[in-house]
Amino acid sequence: MEATKEAIREGYQGMMTKRIIDMTPDERKAYYKQGARVIRERLFAIGQPFVTKKGDKVVAEYADGRVEIVR
């Protein structure tokens, strides 16, 4: 059964060491925080802004440090 699980995992982009459902709330928070960092880096690498919601505003962050309020 383990060989089958590993074969399935090879098709995925990333590798998780633990399923989300098995994570503690603190582990889940750290996992999502790390994911946001990776996404931001990849978007900046292709010249795209990282768009997120901060409070009640939608903001776009750019690689050069600019932050624009979208709405």
WOSULKA-V59263 format. One record per helix or strand of 3 or more residues. SS is the DSSP state (~ for helix, > for strand). FROM is the first residue (numbers start at 1). TO is the last residue. Records with the same first field share a line. If there is no record, write none. Layout:
SS: FROM-TO / FROM-TO
//
This chain:
~: 2-9 / 20-22 / 25-45
>: 50-54 / 57-61 / 67-69
//
